[in-house]
Amino acid sequence: MKRVFIILKEDIMHYPPVLSILHVLPSLGVKPIHIGVYTDLEGKKNLKKNGVEFIDAVPYYPQDNLLTKLQKQLSFKNLVETTLKNAHITNEDR
């Protein structure tokens, strides 16, 4: 099955078009994998039932101090790099 990785640093709740994509892709035979934050637990549960995979990241808040922002951004970057390296992406996924 073809996979699509959706990577967002901020909460996906602030991006309704991306949520729509997550709802549609499973019906098209594509497995969406979201790397990031999704705070709507009920919506996340429903999407998981439809075949969406979630890889949770540390929440990013713009009001955090600079050192905390830097630490969270580096943590997110490392999570994404590690996840994509371990995903064994093939031509079928592209």
Backbone torsions as a table, in degrees:
resi	resn	phi	psi	omega
1	MET	NA	136.2	178.0
2	LYS	-67.1	140.7	178.7
3	ARG	-117.3	147.3	175.0
4	VAL	-127.7	126.1	178.0
5	PHE	-96.4	123.9	177.7
6	ILE	-111.0	117.7	-173.3
7	ILE	-118.0	117.3	178.0
8	LEU	-134.7	131.2	179.5
9	LYS	-75.9	-39.1	-179.2
10	GLU	-86.4	172.8	179.2
11	ASP	-63.9	130.9	-177.7
12	ILE	-65.6	-16.4	177.8
13	MET	-60.0	-25.6	-178.6
14	HIS	-84.9	3.5	-176.9
15	TYR	-130.4	74.0	-178.9
16	PRO	-54.8	-36.5	178.2
17	PRO	-61.9	-34.8	178.7
18	VAL	-69.7	-38.8	176.3
19	LEU	-61.2	-39.3	177.5
20	SER	-62.1	-41.0	177.9
21	ILE	-61.4	-42.2	179.1
22	LEU	-62.7	-31.1	178.6
23	HIS	-74.8	-32.9	-173.4
24	VAL	-87.2	-38.5	-172.8
25	LEU	-54.5	-43.9	-179.5
26	PRO	-59.3	-33.6	179.7
27	SER	-72.1	-15.6	177.9
28	LEU	-96.4	6.7	178.8
29	GLY	81.6	22.8	179.9
30	VAL	-115.7	136.5	178.9
31	LYS	-95.6	106.6	177.4
32	PRO	-81.0	139.4	176.8
33	ILE	-124.7	116.8	-178.7
34	HIS	-99.9	125.6	174.8
35	ILE	-110.0	114.2	-179.0
36	GLY	154.0	-149.1	-174.7
37	VAL	-117.6	136.2	173.6
38	TYR	-139.7	107.1	-172.4
39	THR	-86.7	-13.3	178.6
40	ASP	-81.7	97.8	-174.5
41	LEU	-63.9	-38.3	-179.9
42	GLU	-67.9	-44.6	177.8
43	GLY	-63.7	-38.4	178.6
44	LYS	-64.6	-41.4	179.0
45	LYS	-62.2	-42.4	179.0
46	ASN	-65.5	-41.1	179.0
47	LEU	-67.1	-37.3	177.5
48	LYS	-61.3	-38.0	178.1
49	LYS	-62.3	-31.3	-179.6
50	ASN	-84.8	-1.7	175.4
51	GLY	105.8	7.9	178.0
52	VAL	-81.5	134.2	178.2
53	GLU	-101.4	138.2	179.8
54	PHE	-118.5	132.6	172.7
55	ILE	-117.1	108.5	-172.7
56	ASP	-76.2	140.4	177.3
57	ALA	-117.6	169.7	176.8
58	VAL	-71.1	130.5	179.4
59	PRO	-60.1	141.9	-179.8
60	TYR	-110.2	124.2	-180.0
61	TYR	-119.3	122.9	-178.8
62	PRO	-59.7	-24.2	-178.4
63	GLN	-82.7	-3.8	177.0
64	ASP	-63.4	156.8	177.6
65	ASN	-71.3	166.2	-172.8
66	LEU	-60.2	-40.7	-179.0
67	LEU	-65.5	-42.0	178.1
68	THR	-65.0	-41.4	177.6
69	LYS	-60.1	-45.7	-179.8
70	LEU	-61.9	-44.8	179.6
71	GLN	-60.9	-44.1	-179.3
72	LYS	-68.1	-38.7	179.3
73	GLN	-65.8	-41.3	177.6
74	LEU	-66.3	-39.1	177.6
75	SER	-62.9	-43.3	179.0
76	PHE	-64.0	-44.6	179.2
77	LYS	-59.0	-45.3	179.2
78	ASN	-64.5	-39.9	178.0
79	LEU	-61.3	-45.9	-179.0
80	VAL	-64.7	-46.8	180.0
81	GLU	-59.8	-46.8	-179.3
82	THR	-63.2	-44.6	-178.8
83	THR	-62.3	-45.4	-178.2
84	LEU	-69.8	-35.3	177.2
85	LYS	-66.1	-38.5	-178.0
86	ASN	-83.5	-5.1	-175.6
87	ALA	-79.9	-14.3	-178.9
88	HIS	51.8	59.2	-178.5
89	ILE	-66.5	130.8	-179.1
90	THR	-114.8	176.7	176.6
91	ASN	-61.8	-26.8	179.0
92	GLU	-65.7	-27.0	-178.3
93	ASP	-84.0	-10.4	-173.7
94	ARG	-93.0	NA	NA
